[in-house]
Amino acid sequence: MNVSNSELELLNIIWENEPLRSGRLVTLAGDKLGWKKSTVYTVVKHLVDKKIIKNEDSVISALYRHDEILNERSETLINRGFGGSLPMFLTAFLSKEKISRTEAEELKRLIDEYTEER
C-alpha cells in the first residue's frame, strides 16, 4: 500500500466524510485542497487501482482505516530512511524537535506498554 502525499490528502477527506458521492468529494477537495475535478478523479482512479478505496456507483469509501495507512507509511519511512531502526528515527526527530515533559512521559508509557516482555 504505497500511498503518496496527495493520495493521503484525498484519503483524509474520504475518511472524514465516507461514504460520499464523487461529486461531493470533488467539492470538498476543491474547497480544502484547491483541486480541480480532473485532479480528484485522477487520484481517485489511482486509489481504486491500488485497492485502497472503492468507487461503486459513484459512491466512494475507504477499504483501509486511517491508522492502517499511517502505520504502513511510518514503517516504510523508518525502513527506507533509517535502516529499520526506530531509535535512529527518534534520534533524528528529537535532534530538531523538543518535546514537552507530558509528551516524553506518554512516549515512555507507550514503550513500556509495547515492550516485548509484557
N, C-alpha and C positions, 0 to 999 in steps of 0.2 A: 504494500500500500504506500507507494511513494506519492505524497501529496505536496504540490507546490504551494508557495505562499499565497498566490492568487486563488488557488483552489480552496485553501483553508479559509480565506476571507469569505468566499461564497458559502462554504460549508457552515460557517458561523451563522450566517443569515438563515440558512436552511434549518439548522438545529433550533434556532430561536423561534421559528415560525411553522415548523412542519406539522402535518403535511400542508403543502401550499401549491397553488396553481402556478404554472410557469409565468403567466402574466404578472402575478403578484410578486414573484421573485425578481422579475425584470424591474418592476417599480422600486422594490426595496434596494436592490443592488444599485440602481441609478441614484437613489437618494443617499445611501450610505457610502457607496464606493465611487460614484460618478461614472459608472459603467454604462455603455450603450447596450441595446438589446442584442446586437450581434456578439458582443463580448460575453455576455451572460450565457447565451446559447452555446458558444464555443466551449466555455468552461464546463457547462452542464454536460455537454457531449463527452468531454474528457473524463469527467467523474463517472458518468454512466459506463463508458468503455472500461474504466478501471474497476467497475462494480463497487463503487463507494456510495453511490446514490442510485435510486431507481426513478424512472420517469414513466409512469403509467397513465395514459390518457391525459397528459399534461399536468398530472399531479406528482409533485416531487417530494421524496422523503429519503432520509439517510438510511444506509444499510449498516452503518457503524456509529457507535456512540462517540461523543466528543473526546472522552478520556481514552478510548481505544486509539484514535488517530494521534492524539498528543503523545501517548506513550510510545507509539511507533516512531514518531518524529524525534522524540527525545533519545530513544535508543539508537536511532540512525546517527544523530548528531554526535553522541558520545562514542559510538563505534568508529565513525569516519574521522572525526576530528581529534579524538583523544585516545585512540587505540583501545577503546572499550573500558577505559579507566575512569570510573566515577570520581575518585579522588583528584585526578588530573583536571577533570572538568570543573569541579568545585574550586580547586586552587586557582584556575584561570578566571573563573567568575568572581571569586572573592577578592582577587588582586585588584579589581577595578571597582567593585561594588561593596559598600559597607552594609551590613545587616544590623537590625536592631537586636537588642537582648531577647525580646519576645520571639523574633524570627529564629535566632540561634537556639533558644530553648525548644521551639517547635521542631527544628531540624534534629536536635538531639533526641527528642521523643520519638520522631519517626524512625530514626536509625535504630533505636532500642526496640521499637515495635517490629521492625522488619529484619532484624538480625537473625541469621540462620539458626542460632542456638536458642530459639524461642522455647 
